[in-house]
Amino acid sequence: MKALIVPLSLLGVISLGWLFNLAMAAPAAAPQPLFSSGGTWIDLTHEFAADTLYWPTAQRFQLEVESRAMTPKGYFYAANRYRASEHGGTHIDAPIHFAEKGKTLDQLPVDQLLGSAVVVDVSSQAAANADYQVSVVDFEAWEKAHGPLPKDAIVLLRTGYATRWPDPKTYLGTEQRGAEAVPQLHFPGLHPDTARWLVTQRSIKAIGLDTASIDYGQSSLFESHRILLEKNIPAFENVGDMSQLPITGVYIIALPMKIKEGSGGPLRIVAWVPGKP
């Protein structure tokens, strides 16, 4: 009987194939959870109450008690009704708010309302100037320190104004209500040139800030709104205190009430900040 002779090169092929099959048969490593232990959830939402700040011409939040008592059958029952304008408190501007063909609130895809976020901190500039507008220079300085703005990021602008909530005088610039109050508004926002730069030179899926409007208080044309919303980029306004957020590495979940045909609505926005497991 002749011995079977196998070339050395063929043995190498057989060995590699055997190792590949073995590797494929081995159980896959468990995926790392997105929200691993050791991290922290931070609520960036102002509560809705009688003192919640709204645009001076908007209907403020009202909560009316329907029931808060023991029933004749011996159990407690509580229920309320509420009403308010879409745009007040911590809320979202849907694209249709300033873009006739923009998406309504219910048309926004969920994945546009959550994801990795970065924080651009302009609190020192805003403290010195109530009418400050976040500039392209601010973003260029951010990129110089932290690298290019990540593709499809959620951008959060921190002006520091959340610490003034809910005092209308320091937060909005006026305690007045009604149309006559609008010219008295003073708070920071995003410069239209910067909004234009973001939609043409970068790729973001949402933007938010801790003031009453993405346009600064003295704006009368609302150009930043128009530029962003025409590109179906929603804006989160009256976001809560961002002082605990790192500049990068944040994950945002910003889910509004799903109002059919809505131009905006109340928003619950939270941030996940990873920590050591």
N, C-alpha and C positions, 0 to 999 in steps of 0.2 A: 504494500500500500504506500503510495507516494505522499510525502508530507505536503501540506498546503502552505504555499509560500505567498505572503501578502506584502506588497511593497511598503516600505516605511512611510512614504507620502500618503498612501491610502489609510494607514493606521492613524495618521494625524487627522485626516478628514473624519474617520469614524469616531475618534475621541472627541473632536469638537462637536460633532452632531449629538453624541451621547450627553455631553455637558450641557448643550443647549436645551435638549429635551428635559434633562433633570431640572434645569433652572425654570423652565416653563411649568413644570409640574409642581414646583415648590410654592407654598402659599405666598401670596403677595403681601408686602409690608402694609400694615394698617395705615391709611391716610391720616395725616395730621389734622386734627379738628381745627376749624377756622377760629372758634372762640375757645382757646385752650385755657386750662386752669391758670390762675395767677393774674389774669387780666381784670379790667374794671369796666363796668358799664357806667356811663355818665349821661344823665338826662339833660338835654339842651333845650327843654321845653318850658316856657312860662305857663303857669296854670291859668285856666280861664275862670275869671271871677268878675265881680262888679267893677274892680279897679283895673282890669286889663286894658291896656292902651290900644286904641284904634285910631285910624286916620280921622282927623277932626270932623269930616263930613260923613263918616260911616256910622251905622247902627252899632252901638256898643253891646257887649255880651250881657244877656239877661237870663237869669235862672229863676223859674217859677215852680214852686212846690205844688205838685198835684196830690201827693199823699206822703205822709211821714208819721204814721200812727199805728196802733194796734187795730186790727180789724175786728168786726163782731164775732168772727170765728176763732179769735184768739191768737193769731199770728201777726207779726209786724210786717208792714209793707211800705216801701218807699219808692217814689217815682217822681221825676221832674220833667218839665218841658223847658227848652231853651230856644233863644233866637239871637241872631247876630249877623252882621255882614260877613261875607267870605274873607275879607282882607282885614284882619286884626289879630292881635295876639301873635303867638308863634304860628305862622301860616305859610302856605306855598302860593306862588303866583304861577298858574298854568299859562302856557304860551298864548292862549286865546285872550288873555287879559289885555295884551297890547298888540296882538297879531291876528288879524281877521281870519286868516286861514290856519292859525296855530291850533295845536291839540288842546282839547278840553281836559279837565282834570281826570275824568275817567278813562281817557285815551292814553295817558302817560304809561309806558311800560314800567313794570315794577323794577326791572334791573337798572332803570335810569335813576331810581330813588334810593339806591343803596350801592355801597362800594367803597373803595379806598379813597381817603380824603387827605388833603393837605391844608395847613393853616397858614395864612399870610397875616402876620401880626403888624398892624399899623396903629396900635394903641397909643404910642407916644406922639405920633403925628396928629391923631384925632384929639388927644388931650390938649394939644396946643391950638387946634383950629377946629371949631365945631362944624365948619363947612368944608372939611377936608375931603378930597376925592382921591381914591386909591389910583395910583398912576402906573404906567408901564414901567417906570423906573423902580417902583416897589417890587414888581414881579421880577424884573431883571436882577435886582439885588437878592431876591429870594433864590433865584436859580443859580446865581453865583455862589451862594452859600450851600445849597442843597441839591444842585443838579437840575436838569431839565424838568419842567412840570410834567408829571406822569400822564401818559395818554389816558383819556376817559376818566380823569380824576374828578371828584367832587371838591370844589374849592370853597373854603370857608374863610371869610374876611373877619378878622378880630379887631374891632375898634375899641373895645373896652366899655362900650356903652351899656352892655347888659347889666353892669353893676349899678346903673342909675334907675333901673326898672323898679317899680312902676311910677316913678315921679315924672309927670308930664313936662314940668318946667325944665328939668335937666336932661331928660331923655329926648323930648321932641323939640324943646326950645320955647314952648309956650303951653300955658294951661288953658288957653281959649279953645272953644269948640265952634264948629260951623265954618262956612266958607271964608269968613274974615280971619280965621286962624291960619289958613294955609300959607299966606305970605310970611308968617312969623316962624315957620318951621326952620330949625337949624340942627342938622345932624349929618354925620359923614355918609358917603356913599361911594359908588364906583364911577370913575370918570368915563364918559362915553368913548374916548379914545382907547381906553383900556379894555372896555367891553368889545370894541371892534377888533383890537389886537387878539383877544382871547378867541374870538370866533374865526379869525382868518389865519392866525399864526400858531395857535395851539388847539388842542382837542379836549374839551371838558364836557361832562354830561349834566352838571348842575352846579349852581353857585348859591352860597348863602352868606348872611352877615347878621350882626347883632344890632341892627338899627331898624327903623320902621320902613325903609325902602331901599332898593338897590341903587336908586338915584338919590343924590344928596338932597337935603331938605329944601334947598332953595331952587331946585329944578322946577321948571314949568313945562318943559318939553318931554321929559321922561325918556331921554334918548337911550340910556343904558338898558332900560326895560325893553324898548323897541328893538334894539340891536340883538339882544340875547333871545328874547321870546320869538322873534321872527325866525330864529334858527332852532326853535323848539327846545331851548335850554331853560328849564324852570328855575325860579329863584325862591330861596327860603328866606323869609324876613322875620325880624324880631326873634332871632335865635338866641338861646340863653347863654350863660357865662361859659366862655371857652378857655378860661385861664388854666384849667387842668389838662388841656389837650396838648400833646406834643406837636411839633411842627409837621412831622410826617409819621406814618405808621398807624394812622387812625382809620377805623372802619365805621362808616355812617349808615344808619338805617333811618330813612325819613319818609314815613308813611302817612299820607293825609287821609281825611275822610273822602271816600270815593263818591263824589257828587256828580251825577250824570249832567253833562253839559256845563259843569262848573268852571268858573274862571279862576278859582282858587278855593282854599278851604283850610280849616284848622289842621295843624301838623303836629304829630308826635315825632320828634327827632331825637335819636340817642346815638351815642358814640361808644365804640368798643376800643379801649386802649390796652394793647397787649402788655403783659407783665411777665416776670420770671415764673415758670411753672413750679 
